[in-house]
Amino acid sequence: MLYLALFIGVVSIVITDKLTRAFKLSSIWVVFGQISASLVIIMVGNLEVNHISLGNNFELGYLTVPFTLLLLVSFTNVMNVEKVQNSSILLLPFVS
């Protein structure tokens, strides 16, 4: 189910990116597309970051979903920093 959620998320990011470029919209729409794609991955794919291991186990508890959302959106933005944006490169953080 995670792979289907990843596919849906990547497709929604690509569509949002293409529509933003075609209609010359502001970049906030790209961020909304990334957030919606990340929410699809979290809710449909059941992807969660439950704990962080920094010497000790740090349990996130109720902050699991917001921290996972922040992590996914930041990975997506790191991959789109370059001038010529390539949406297929978004798969790299998820594969790794």
C-alpha positions in Angstrom: 0.0 0.0 0.0 3.0 2.3 0.6 4.1 2.1 -3.0 0.6 3.1 -4.2 0.6 6.1 -1.9 4.1 7.0 -3.1 2.9 6.8 -6.7 -0.1 9.0 -6.0 2.0 11.5 -4.1 4.6 11.8 -6.8 1.9 12.1 -9.5 0.1 14.9 -7.5 3.4 16.8 -7.1 4.2 16.5 -10.8 0.7 17.7 -11.7 0.8 20.6 -9.3 4.3 21.6 -10.6 3.2 21.5 -14.2 0.0 23.5 -13.5 1.9 26.1 -11.5 4.3 26.6 -14.3 1.6 26.6 -17.0 -0.6 29.2 -15.3 2.4 31.1 -13.8 1.0 30.8 -10.2 2.9 31.6 -7.1 5.1 29.0 -5.5 2.8 28.7 -2.5 0.6 26.4 -4.7 3.6 24.0 -5.1 4.0 23.9 -1.3 0.3 23.1 -1.0 0.7 20.3 -3.5 3.7 18.9 -1.6 1.7 19.0 1.7 -1.2 17.2 0.1 1.0 14.6 -1.4 2.7 14.1 2.0 -0.6 13.7 3.7 -1.6 11.1 1.1 1.6 9.2 1.9 1.0 9.5 5.7 -2.6 8.5 5.7 -2.9 6.0 2.8 0.6 4.5 3.1 0.7 4.5 6.9 4.1 6.0 7.0 5.1 7.4 10.4 8.2 8.5 12.2 7.5 7.2 15.7 10.9 7.8 17.4 14.2 9.4 16.9 17.3 7.6 18.2 19.9 10.2 19.3 21.7 8.1 21.9 18.4 7.6 23.8 15.1 6.7 22.3 13.0 9.9 21.9 9.3 9.0 21.4 7.3 11.5 19.5 3.8 10.5 20.6 1.2 13.0 19.3 3.9 14.7 17.2 4.3 11.7 14.9 2.1 13.0 12.1 3.4 16.7 12.1 7.0 15.6 12.3 6.5 13.1 9.5 4.8 15.8 7.4 7.7 18.2 8.1 10.2 15.5 7.1 8.5 14.6 3.8 7.9 18.2 2.7 11.5 19.1 3.6 12.8 16.1 1.5 10.6 17.2 -1.4 11.9 20.8 -1.2 15.5 19.7 -1.0 15.1 17.8 -4.2 13.6 20.9 -5.9 16.2 23.4 -5.1 18.0 23.3 -8.4 17.1 25.8 -11.2 15.8 23.1 -13.6 13.3 21.1 -11.6 13.1 17.5 -12.3 10.0 15.9 -10.6 11.3 12.3 -11.1 14.2 13.0 -8.7 11.6 13.1 -5.9 11.8 9.3 -5.7 15.3 9.4 -4.4 14.6 10.2 -0.7 11.9 7.6 -0.6 14.0 4.9 -2.2 16.9 5.6 0.2 
